[in-house]
Amino acid sequence: MNGINIPEIFGTMVFNDKVMKERLPKEAYDAVRLAKDEGKPLSHDYAKVVASVMKDWAIENGATHFTHWFQPMTGITAEKHDSFVEPFGDGDVIMKFSEKSLVKGESDASSFPSGGLRATFEARGYTAWDPTSYAFVKDGSLYIPTAFCSYSGEALDKKTPLLRSMDAFNKQALRILRLFGNDKAKRVTPTVGAEQEYFLIDKSVYERRLDLVHCGRTLFGARPSKGQELEDHYYGAIKSRVSAFMKELDEELWKLGVYAKTKHNEVAPAQHELAPVFTSTNIASDQNQLTMELMKSVANKHDLVCLLHEKPFASVNGSGKHNNWSISTDLGENLLEPGDTPNENAQFLLFLVAVIKAVDEYQDLLRISVASAGNDHRLGADEAPPAIISIYLGEELDAILNSIESGSAYLAKAKSELKIGVSVLPPIPKDSTDRNRTSPFAFTGNKFEFRMVGSSSNIACPNFIINTIVAEELRQFADQLENAKDFNGELDKLIKKTITEHKRILFSGNNYSKEWEKEAQKRGLLNLKSTVDALPHYTDKKNVELFAKHKILSEQEINSRMEILLENYSNIVHIEALTAIDIARKEITPVVIDYQGFLLDELKLKKEYGKIACGLEEKLLLKLSALSENFSNALDKLVEDVEKYDGTSSNLDKAKYCEKILLADMETLRGYADAMELLIGKDFMSFPTYEDILYSVKY
């Protein structure tokens, strides 16, 4: 059998740099490159040329329609498809795609979350082509990546702040590079590789679970007799059905230019992971959205369902999305890679302490960037970091920073005093220390791994936060160093001062331990355990000033985002509560009644025949009777509290009510339901159990 020729199919459905260079006139190609690399506007004439060439290429690849593909605040992507068909003459058509259709589109902005930015009667919103991310063909349509904004210019999407943050980061990072004599680099770009975790289950069991269909997670379900205790799934042999899914997924991703690299079984039964190669943050964000969409559609072809919820099953590991963040210049230099010369060492240390300072000063924003109803079930569990933000650097870097702060000798291969900008740091290999899987923000050789991001999240959110907070620290550093008379001396003082003032954020131990929670409190670190705790900090004065200073978000845009996120949280929990009521009434209660009736009939039958040994039936009946009574009372309370939900006023009040009342009610109801499930005969169950779901893919 012939294998796949990956170089031959890679990027074949993408209007990428290679295609543009081959098809566009040189002047038009150069103009697009300037727009992509330096943010230069593309003229009307060049846009017209690009649109014509892009249309021809798309049609050659099977496209009949085009769509402006954008990322509204719903958490998923949006698309409206228009055909290339235009009337021509008497009953004929031509295939037309204008520069206006490429550059700008219009959508009903009132139909997407706006957090008060748009009234229902104010419908106009615009999509604007993002030339930094390549167009592609999928399912017979030309997809044009775009930003989405209101008629008056406010950002209504997740991509616009990301693009703004990349410009802000580039501006401040270039200032730092110039201080170190680097005049060649023209752009500094944050880069990302997002590892994607997910579950695959058989479609037949999914369709029989109303909670999975409506909520993406199970609201009921007793712990299976075998979970992940034997650690026999992680990196284990991939089952044939899953392997076939992964093979097709890889092929589809490669055609779309996604650098799908690694695939394997994850820790929990039915859990898996895909990891790509690093690329620029905005492209990585687009490609991760594509990856999640394709995971679902490809799974469906194989009679499977892909679950991207952070915690679909209560008793096993949930799914995250490890956001590996780094910094690269247009010359291919990784600025988080320690160098071999004094100049490179000092530059690396300055970028390193900028990240440390940023994470310490903006712990709240980092927590907000991963806040969601789904992720609240995952954070702090055995597979995810806790809500307390901290940084892990590893033994080597910890020792280096300690020696710089104290001015003492650093003991490596040879004893040497570290003088920034004068001495050469010992080479720091990428794997100079063990990994800390419990750390929320870990340095892993030449990048930082932000492990708190949820599996269903749009990575634009955490990355625009990281870009912005680090840009702010670089701005402060540049302001100080640009005016220094003695650059090396000022640099030395700046790095030492930053380490001293922000070392509280550094922690190398077990982030799950109770001792760390106490220690973090002593250090003054935030512990925003839930989404409802975190989101109100979005509008803190320092955060509003930060985003305004770098022109990322206005105060009005920040307020709207907080309202949208609070409303989304409440809606999710409310839907879960209504679904739990439906399942409890229509599926669990009848099963319990039927099984109790069966036991009662058995008990009567035995007594009629004069059998004395009826202990088993009597014990089961007594247990079920007590549990079902408590279950019924818990259901009544949940119904009563759901009815009060609409009486709450603000989005924050609704969210607090959902967290404190509805989630607690649902947990109580579940406790009784799960206990009864363990007592009821399998043939009586009306929906698949955890055993059925987690092991539904058998070969």
N, C-alpha and C positions, 0 to 999 in steps of 0.2 A: 504494500500500500504506500502511495506517495504521501510524504509528510507536507506540512504547511510551509510554504516559503514566506517566512515572516517579513524579511526585507521587501519582498515583492508586494505584499498586501498592506504593509504598515502605512498608515496615513492616506490610503487611496481614496477615502471619502472625505478628505479634509482639504480645504482651499488654503494650503499652507505656504510657507515661504518658497519652497521648491516650485510649487505650481505657479505662484505669482511671478517668480523670477523667469520661468519659462514662457509664460503667456502674456504678461503685461509689458508694454513699452517701458524702456529703461527709466524714463522720467517719472512715469506713474508708479513704477515699482519703488524707486527711491523715495517718492513722496509717502507711500504707504509705510516704508521702513522708518522714515522720520516720525510719522504719526505713532507707530508702534514703539519705537525705541526712545523717542524724546518728547512725545506728547504734542508734536506739531500738528496744527489743524490741516485737514485734507481739503484742498480747493474743490470747487464745484466741478471744474473740468476733469480733474483726476478721478473724482468720485464717479463721474459718468463713465469713464473708461473702465474703472474697476467693476462697476455694476454690470456692464455689458459682458466683460470677460467672465465674471463670476457666474452669470446666468448661463452662458454657453457651457461652461465647465459643469455646472450643476445638472443641466439637461442631459449632457453626455453620461452622467452618472445616475440617470433614472429619475431626476427630480421633475415634478410637475407643478409643485407649489413652493412657496417660500414662507418663512415665519420669523418674526422677531422673537427670539427666545430670551426670556428674562426671569428674574428671581424675586418675585414679590415677597411681602412679609408673611405669606402663608406657610413658608417653610419648604415649599416645593416649587418647581419651575412652572412657567406659564407659556403658552404658545397659541397664536391664532394664525391659521394657514390661509393664504391667498394663492390662487393659481397664477401662473405666468400668462394665462390666456387673456387676450384683448381682442375685441371685435375688429374685423378688417374687411371692408368692402361689403358685398352682399352675401352674408351667411358664412364668411370665412373668418379665420382667426389668425393672429400672430402671437408669438411668445415674447412678452415684453417685461422688462425689469429695469426701472429707472433708477437714477442716482438718488432720487427722493425716497423711493421704496427701500433702498439699501440703508441710507443714513438715518432716516426718521420714520417712526410709525406712531399710530395713535391707538389708545385702548381706553376702555371705560374704567377710569381710576377709582370711581366710587364703589366699584364691585370688588375691590381689593382692600385689605386692611390699611387704614391710614392713621389710626389713632387720633382722629379729629382734624387731621390736615385737610381732608376733603369732606364736604357735605354730600349727602346723597344726590342732591340736584346738581352738584358740581362734578360733572362726569369726566372732563377731559384730562387725559394723562398721556405722556409721551414715552416712547422707547427710542433710545439713541444708540446707534452702532458703536460697539467697542472694538476698534481696530487692533487692539492689543491681544485679542483672543480670536483664533481662527474660526471662520465659518465652516460648516460641514454638512454633508447630506446624510439623512437618516429617514428611513421609512417613506421614501419618495418626496421628501421636502428638503429644501435648502434652509438650514438653521443658521440664523445670524445672531451671535451673542450680543446682547444689548443691556444698557442700563435703563431704569424705569423711574421717571420723575413726574411730578404733578405739573399742571398748567403754569403754576407760579414758580416752578423750579425746585421744590423740595424733593428730597430723595424718598421714594416709596418702595425701595427694594433693598436687597442685601449686598448688591454688587457695587453700587455707587460709593458708599463709604470705603469699601475696600480699595477701589481705584484711587480715591482721594488720599487714602492713607499711604499708598505706595508712592505717590508723588511727594507727600510730606516727608516720608522716610528717605527717599532719594535725595531730596534737597539737603537735609541735615547730615546724612552720611557722607555726601560729597564734600561738605565743609570739613568734616573730620579728615577725610583722605587728603585733601589739599594741605592740611596742616602737617601731614607726614610726607609731603613732597610728591604725592601722586597726582600728576596733572593729566595722565593719559585716560583714566577711567571717565566715561561720560555718564554712566548710570549705575546706580546701586539698586539691586532688586531683592526684596525678601523672597525666598524660595520655600516650597513646602512639598513634603511627601506625606500623604494622608493614608495611613493603614486603615482599612475598612473591615470591621467585624460584622458578621451576620449569621442568621440561622436559616437552615433549609429544612422544610418539613413537607410531607406528602400533601398534595392538594386535597385529597379526600378527607383527611382529618381536619384540616384547616376549615373547610366549608361547613363542618359540623360544630364548630366552636364560634358562637356568636361574639364572644369577647375578643377573639383574635380578629374576626372580620371587622368589627366596629372600632376596636381600641388598639389593635396591634399587640396587645399583651393579654395574658390569662388573668381573669379576675377571681377565678376559683381553680383549685387543683391541689390535691394532696401530694406531698413529696414522693417521688418514685422510689422503689426499693433499691434501685441502683442509679446513682447520679454520676458525679465525676470523681468519686472517692478513689477509684483505682488509677486515676490519671492515665487512662489507657486510650483516650481519644486524641489528646494533644499530639500533633505531628504523626498521628497514626496513618495507616494505609487508607487512602481515599476510596470510598465505595464507588462502584462503577457508575451509578446514576449521577452521583455528585461530580465525579470526574468528567462525565459527558457534559454536564452543565458548565463546569469550569472551563473546559476546552472551548465550547462555543462562546462563552463570555469573553475569554481571552481574544478569540478571533475578532469578535465584534468590536472590542475595545481597541485592538491594534489597528483595525481599519479606520477608526476614528482618531487615531494618533495618540491614544492613551498608553503610557508606558507601563502597562500591567507587567509586573515583574515576579512577584512571589504569591504562591497560593498554598494553603495548608489547612489541616483540621485545627480548630482551636480547642480550648480546654473543655468546654461543656459538650455533652452529647448533642449532635446535630448543628454544632457551631463551627464556623469556618472564617478564614481571613484572606483578603487580597491586599497586596501592597504594591504601589507604583513607584517609579523612579521620580526623583525631585524635578520640579519645574517651577516657573514663576508663580507667585501666589494666586493671581487672578485666573491663570490657566488651570492651575491645580484645583481651584474652587469649581470652575466650570466642569472640569473632567470628573471631579468627584460626584457632582450632581448627575452627570451622564452615567457614571458607574452605577450609582444607586438605581437609576431608572432602568438600565439594562439588566441589572441583577434581577429585578422583578419580572421584566418581560421575557428574558431568557429562561428563567425558572418556570414560568408558565408553560413554555413550549415543552418542558420535560415533566409536566404534571407535578411540579413542585411549587412551593410558595416560599419566597424570600422574606424573612422577618427582619426589619431594621430597627425595631423598638429597642430601647436601651435595656429593658428588663422584661422580656416576654414570658419568662418562667421564674417563679419566685425562689425555687430551691437550688438553682444552678447559676453559674456566672452569667452576667449580662454582657452586652456588647458596647464597645467604645470605638473611638476613632482617634488613634494616636497621631497627633498633629506635629510632625517633625519640621521645625522652623529653622531656617538658616539665612545667610546673607551672601549674595554673590555680586561681583561687578560684571560689567559687560565684557571684561577681559578674561573672565573665567576664574577669577580669584574668589575663594571662600574666605570671608573676613572673620569667620569663627574658627579658622584653622590656625593654630599656633605656628609661627614661622621659625626660621633658623637664624635670623639676624636680629640685632637689637631693635631696629626700626619696626620690623614685623612683630616682634614680641610685644613692644609697647602698644602698638596699634591694636593687636588682639586683646590685650588686657583692658584697653579703654572700651572697646566694644563689649567685652565681657561684663565689666562693672556697670556699663550703661544698662544692660539687661537686668542685672541684679537690682540696681536702684529702681528701675521701672517696675519690676515685679513686686518689690517691697511697697512702693508708694501707691501702686494701683492694684492691690490685691482684690479690691471690690469689683473692679472692672473685669478682671480675669474670671472671677467667679460668675459674674453676670453673663459673660460671653458663652458659658456652657450651661446656663440655667434653663431648665425645662421640666415639665411634669414627669417625663420619662426618665430623665437623667437623675432626678431626685431619688428614684428607687435604686439606682446603681451606685452613686457616689458613696464611698465609705464602706462598701461591701468588700468581700475578700478579693475581688478582681479589679477594683477601681480605687483611685486615691480618695482620701477624705476631702471634705469641703475646705479644709485649711490649706491655703496656698503656701508652698515652700519650694526651695530650689535645692537640687542635689547636684554637686559638682564632681564628686569623686575624690579619693584620697590625695591624688597628685595635685590637683588644682586647689583643694582645701589647704594643703600644706604650703603651696606657693603664696596664696593670698594671706595666710597667717604670717608668713615670713616677711612679706611686703609691709603688712600693717605694723608688725613689731620692730622691723628693721634688723631682725636677727638673721643668722645664716640659714640657708636652705640646704638641707641634707638630701642630696640625690646621689648620683654616681660620685660626684665630688663636692666637697663643701664649698659653697660660694655665696657671697653676699649679693643679693639682688638689687641692682640699681636700675630703675626703669629707664630705658633709652640708652643705657651704657653697657650693662652686662647682657649676655645672651642667656635666655632661659634654656634650661635643658629641654631637648625635644620631648614633646608630650605625645606619645602614641595614641591613636584613637581608642584603643582598648587598654588604657593605662590602669583602669580600676574596674571592679565589678559593677553591674547595673543595679539600680534600686527600683524595683517594679512598683513600689508603693509611693514613689515621689510624684507629685502632680506636675513638676516642671524640672526635668532632668537633663543635664548636659551629657551628651553621648558621643563625644569625640570631636565633632565639628558642627554640631547642631543642638538645638534644645527640643526635647520631646515633651509636648504638652499632652498629658495622658488623661485629662479630665473631660475631653470633648466626647459628647454622646454619639452613638452610631448613626442616628437619623439627622444629626445637625448639619446645617450648611456651614462649611468651614470658613466662609467669608467672614462670619461673625467673630470668632476668636482671633482670626488673623488681622482684621482691621484694628482690633483692640491692641494686639501685640505690636503691630507696626507703629501705631500712634504713640503708645506709651514709651517705646524705645526711641522714637523720633524726638520726643520731648526731652529725654535725657541727653541725647546727642546734641540737641540745640543748646541746652544749658552748658554742656562741656565745650562746645565750639565758641560760645560767647565768652567763656572764661579764658580759653587757650589762645584765641585769636589776638587778644590784647596782652599776652604775656611777654615780658622782656626776656625772661629766661625760660624758654619753652620746656626743656627737660626738667628743670626744677619745679615748674608749675604743674607739669604732668605728673611728676612723682607725688606732689602734695595732693593733687586731685584724686588720684587712684587710691592713695592711702586713706584719705578722708572718706571717700565713698565706701570703701570696705568697712571701715570702722562704724560708720553710721547705718549701714544696711546689712550687716552680717547676721542680724536676727532672722533674716529670711532663709538663711542657709541651714540645711538639716540633712544629715546623712543616715539617720537611723530608721526605725520602723514607723512609718507614718500611720499605721493602723493602731498603734499601742495607746492605751489610756494615758500613759506617762507623757507621750508627745502632746496629747491634747492639753494636759495641764501645763507642760512646758511652753507650748505655743501661747497659752493665755498669759503666762508670766511675761513672755516676750512682747505682748501686745498685738499679736497677730489676729486677724479676723477669723471667725468661725461661723460663716453664713451657711447654715446647714441646709436650708431649703431655698427654692426659687423665690418664695414669698419674702424670705429674709433678705435676699440679695437685690432684687430688682429696684426697690426704692432708692438704692444708692446710685442708680444711673444718673439721677438729677442732683447729686451732691455738687456743691459749688465748684470744687476743684475739678470735677469731671466735666462740667459744663464749660468751664474756662479752657480746659485742655482741648476739647473738640473744636471750640470756637477759634482758638489760637492757631490751630493747624488747618482750619477750614474743612474739617471732616464732617461735622454735623452742627447745625444751629441748635439753640436751646429749644426751639419749637420742634425740630426733628427729633431731639433726644426725648422730649416729653411724649411725643407720638409713639416712639419705639417702646418706651416703658409701658404705655397704655396697651399697645398691641400685644406685648409679651404677657402682661397680666391677664388680659382678656383671653388670650390663647390658653394660658394655664387653666383658667376657670372653665372654659368651654370643654377642655379635654377631661377634667375631673368630673364635670357635670355629665358629660356623655358616658363616662365610665360608670357613674352612679346609676343612671337610667338603664344602662345595659345590665348592670348587676341585678337590678330589680327585676328586669325582664327574665333573666336566666333563673333567678331564685324562684320566681312565681311559676314560670311556664315549664321549667326543665327539672329543677332540683326538688321542689315541693311535691310534684306528682310522683317522682321516683321514690322519695322517702315514704310517701303514703302507700304506694304499691308494695314496697318491700316490707313495711310494717304489717300490711294486710297479709302478705305471704307468710310471715313468721307467725302471725296470729292463727292463720288457718292450720299451719303445721302443728302449732301448740294444741289447738282444739282436737285435731285428728289424733294426736298421740294420746290425749286424755280420754277420748272416746274409746280407744282400744286398750285403755287401762295401763298405759305405759307411764311409769313414774319418772323416768329420766328425761325431763324436759328443761333441764337447767340452761342449756345453750340458747334455746329460743327465748327463754325468759330473760336471761342476761342481756341478749342483744336488744330485745324489746324495751327493756328498762333504759339501756344506754341511749338507744335511738329516740325514745320518747322524751328523755331529758334534753338531749341535744336539739331535737326538732322543736321543742317548746322554746328554747333559747334562740334558735334560728328564726323562728316566727316573730319573736319579740324584737330581735335585731333588725329583721326586715321591716317591721312596722316603723321602727325608729328611723331607718334610712328613708323610707317613703315620706315620713313626716318632715324630715329635715330637708329632703329634696324640694318639697313644696314650699319651704321657707326661702329657698335659694334666690328666687326672683325678688324677694323683698329687700335684699341687700342693695346698697346704693352704688358706690364707686367701684371701679375695677379692682382696686386694692382691697376693698372690703369683701368683694366677691371671692377674690383669691384667698384671703385669710379664712373665710368661711369654708371654702373647699378644703383647705389644708387641715384646719383644726376640727371640722365637724364631719364633712362628707367622707374624707379619706379614712378617718377614724371609724366611722360607721361601717364602711366597706370592709375594713380590716377585721372588725368584730364579726360581721356577717360571714366573711370568708372562713374565719377560724372554726365556726360551728359547721359550715358546709364541708370543709376539708376533713374534719373529724368524722362526720357522718359518711363521707365517701369511703373511708377505710373500713367501714362496717358493712357496707352494702355490696351484695353480690354483683359481680361484673356484668352479668347478663341483664341486670336491671338498669344499668347506667344509660342515660339518654345521650351523652356526649363523650368524646374520647378523653381518656385520662392522660396524665403526664406520661405514663408508661407508653401509651399508644402514640402520643405525639412525638416525643423525643426519639423514639426508636421506629418511627414510621418509614424511614428510608432504610430498607433492610439489606440491599445489595448494591 
